[in-house]
Amino acid sequence: MIGAFALRDKIRNGVKEAVTFARDEAGLNVRLISGDHMETATTVAKKVGIIKEEEVGGTYTVMHAD
């Protein structure tokens, strides 16, 4: 028998707008600290505007600790 399943946490309503306000209007540096896999955290950060497309691959844009 082979089985597979997946879980998906939805991004809450208003998060992208809050990130945009904090970053663009309030001048804050918004960061995401996550226990997820690095690619998962990067995808979420891109979806909510924490990482802009032009920042992907930049120095210190995404980090991990062992």
N, C-alpha and C positions, 0 to 999 in steps of 0.2 A: 504494500500500500504506500502510495506517495501522497503527501498532502502539502498544501501551501496556504498561507493566509497573509493578509497585509492589514496594517492599521494605518489610519490616516487621521491626524488631528487637524481640524479645520482652523484656519486663521480667523480669529474673532473679528467681528464687524468693527470698523472704526480704527483698526490698528494701522493700516497704511496711511490714513489721514493724520493720525496722531504722530506717526514717524515723520511725515512730510512737514507738519507744523513745527515739531521740535527741531528738525534739522534746518528747515528753510526760514521759518519765521522767528524762532527763539534762538537760533544760532548754536544749538547743542550738537555735540558729536554723539550720535546714537550707535550703540554697539549691542551685539547679540552674544550672550554667553549661553552655551548649550551643551548638554551631554550627548546630543545626537551625533551621528556620523558626520564628518566634515562636509561631505557633499549635500547631505540633508539640510544641515544648518545654513549652508551657503545658498541653497535654493530658497529656503524660507526668507533669508535676509534679502535676497533679490526681489522676491514677491512683495514684500512689505516696504521696500525702498530704503532699507538700511545700507545695502550695497547697490550702487548704481552700475549699470552695464559697463560703463567706461572704466570703472574701478576694478573689475574682475581681473585677477592676475597681478594686481599691484602689490607692492611690498607691504606686508603686515595687514593686508585686507582680510585674510583668513589665517588663523593660527591654531595649533593644537599642542597639547601637552601630553606626555606619556606618563 
